[in-house]
């Protein structure tokens, strides 16, 4: 045992002292890592006009991404990811003369963001809270510009002949020169309690109409001269019925609205400054009414649509403001905005769902009866409904118009339809991942493997001969290229079966769209995707939200014939009392095994450390009323649960009131919620933080499935200290109420940060430390017996990282070797947290250059390999930092023994080694989370970082000490062995012969 | 003799050694006459030879001492950190006494072979391959042998001590607890910020 541990230590020491820096060579990029770029759900799309001759579309998304996509393949031509503070409210393309030198100059002046490419600038002159960002949509000198603006409530953008951009934002109408960003005029509506609904600019005139509701029943209209901002007319008229929701402009001086009951359509016209209302009850238009209606926003001349429950009604407005129903359908319908085609004609598109198909129709606005285009496209059910459609026209070779449609689906995917086919599709919901878990792949056996990977012996030999050539440096450049492509396209890594080293797994990700994906860790391809029924809008669940993913069933005993499954937890609506929704999904096939709409809410989900006979994990769901519900609802699960009943506790962190409460289970529920699997709970303890001096900003626990190899830590001179390893430790960081704002908003004297380690079973505070003059945000990671957290030090004007390690003193006197040899110690016997703990902590702080988006720690299957911290930096990269740098036992001058132990001399700041970026040259835009999963090979851990982009790689924190590298040349080994064996035989026969001759002599 | 063994023929060549069994000597050959045939000269010669043998035996017995000193010096040179050199020195320091003491085994083998019967009743007697050339009835090899063993044991002890200073012997508590898995906790708790 001692020898084994020594060997492990030796190997570690040997390798870690050899090369503490992890880096990879250029030709290793893409061997084990993959990177995927996404955009998020498209909010708005603008096609390049065919005048520019470019087949591209510019989109802005809910993830604050603006990107240009190639229409042929859907590839990203360029992309900018804005911060969450720069919400894009609208984009448009300005043709012509937005001046380049100005933008360049402004770019350097503003210095707001250093991440822009050439030809990008930010207007921030003149007015508050409006930011226009101008990006060259093409190359810098091409002259086609894209305008984006942010922070607007209602937006509208028009481009005049002399390049004035008119923007409505934050209750203000602004005219901005496109040449130099100067504000030509502005009109403030803020003071007038006006809820602006629309800004209408009739084509070919210099007038602008601003329409809106002043109170619930007053309609207001402002007429403004677009050239100088002069208010020409202001009219208002009251309507006793009130207004509901939005207005839809049908003509340049007519809008359609609904009254407050949603049953009467109002045609409001303000021709020549006179406001007139025309009422039309919907029941007069359609025979059978379906309840209150809603206007579907669109901007087509003479046509608008309303929706009543599931029924969509398209209504035409004639010149005399008469309403006619032109279509009534039960199918889900989406309508595009108007597209100007030649001779002042407007075209628009309608999309309707019918089973597995969607029907796309393109019509002229003034001619409902004829279709310019009618197509049916086969559509997967798992994409859900069409949410948005954008159309674009092109001229066919026979001079007629062709149309292509860009559609945004319910699952946030983006598709381009042309000539009745899906030209390309993008799974952009992967830009908004909520939760990630992993699943093993099927065990290899006949008929299970999905990918065909077996190739013949000849190819195998050829590959190895090439490799051999490479090793012996005999390879030509073509050979080297062939070797490289062979390594990258290694079909082994995307195989659909379990591998020996556990590198191949499925990443199950839940996205904001309620769609579940399984990504293969080998190359990142989507194995299956499923739009969850339980997270789709329905009558019982109006605003479903996906919350979390848990491993529900992980079969080990029946791994051959049972599939693992995951539990997806969601809830209906953002309120805490909203009922929950569960889904069980098979991770091999992506089929939803079952889904449940719960009657109770879901406030906490506690996966218990017990499984039933079918290896389903027991989960305890706590609702908002503090009742515990056990899943699965089987008698077996209940009996297992009741056996452990008295040992199960739970705690709740109420961060807004600053209270942490501990609870225990009491018994079966009584009263109206009585149920076999419902349990009552009682409060055991509570920790109340004084609200004026401490506000909870971060809580972290250890990963529940983390494996710790040993409880002892051997320090210099063979001394042993015992780690305090508990699954029930909670790290809590609080800041002073004043300091809970942004960094720098308070003086160092007013702000402090307190870190706690709390036992969540007994409520005991094991450690408390105050950092004076420090401020959040706090990012922390908890592993084994240590916690590392990152915060801002106001006094030093720098970010800091601190480490707390917690050790158990009560075990320290286990020093008698003979007792340990004979096993007469109680170090491994189960302990109760109610026994009095005797802990000591060691801590240390260091400066750290970067601000941090996320921190994670590597995890390996046995917990032997040394750990690395994975830090998601503000630059959207992932930095690997050895845990040895965050060791509280570091001193400025370590002794010889401490040096041997691997203690690094103490420095004031943590080093950032450029080679230790695990994302190497790539960037995971909008980085939100880093997940580590152990591989089966002890040395290796799998890392998945997600944000707008996805990145996956394998890491070996202490190098791969337990396996040969991928490019190990087996052929060379084989040849050497064969040569040696041959040599042995030859020399043997030679020596035999010689001996015989000697004997004859 | 075991019950299952009726008869046995020994094909071993016993011609050079005195017979170990109660086989009568061939006619015309008297064993006693060979022994008693010693003249005074030959006796003297034998004495000188015995002296020389005893001296040589003592020399051989003392040989490990030099080795011991040499080893000590090498160990001091190697230092107390674990690396290839110090491990090599230590293991050779352990191996040399062990291989020398393995001579015990070998010596006993030959001894069993030659005197399996004769020594049955004799006192405790051990033998060494290294001392084989100096074997003589008149030379008392016990002293050199004991010294030889003691010195080799000393060498072994030195090697073990070195092994310990290198930290390769499980004599510390740390060697026995370094792979103890953490203790199980009876209680289980979960929760956090409400979803």
Interface residues (C-beta under 8 A of the other chain):
Chain A: X1 X2 X3 X4 X5 X6 X10 X547 X548 X569 X571 X576 X602 X603 X604 X605 X606 X607 X608 X609 X620 X622 X624 X644 X647 X648 X649 X650 X651 X652 X653 X654 X655 X662 X663 X699 X701 X704 X708 X709 X710 X711 X712 X714 X718 X719 X720 X722 X723 X725 X726 X727 X728 X760 X761 X814 X815 X816 X817 X820 X821 X827 X828 X829 X830 X831 X832 X833 X834 X900
Chain B: X81 X82 X167 X168 X169 X170 X171 X172 X173 X174 X175 X176 X177 X178 X179 X180 X181 X182 X183 X184 X185 X186 X187 X188 X189 X190 X191 X192 X193 X194 X195
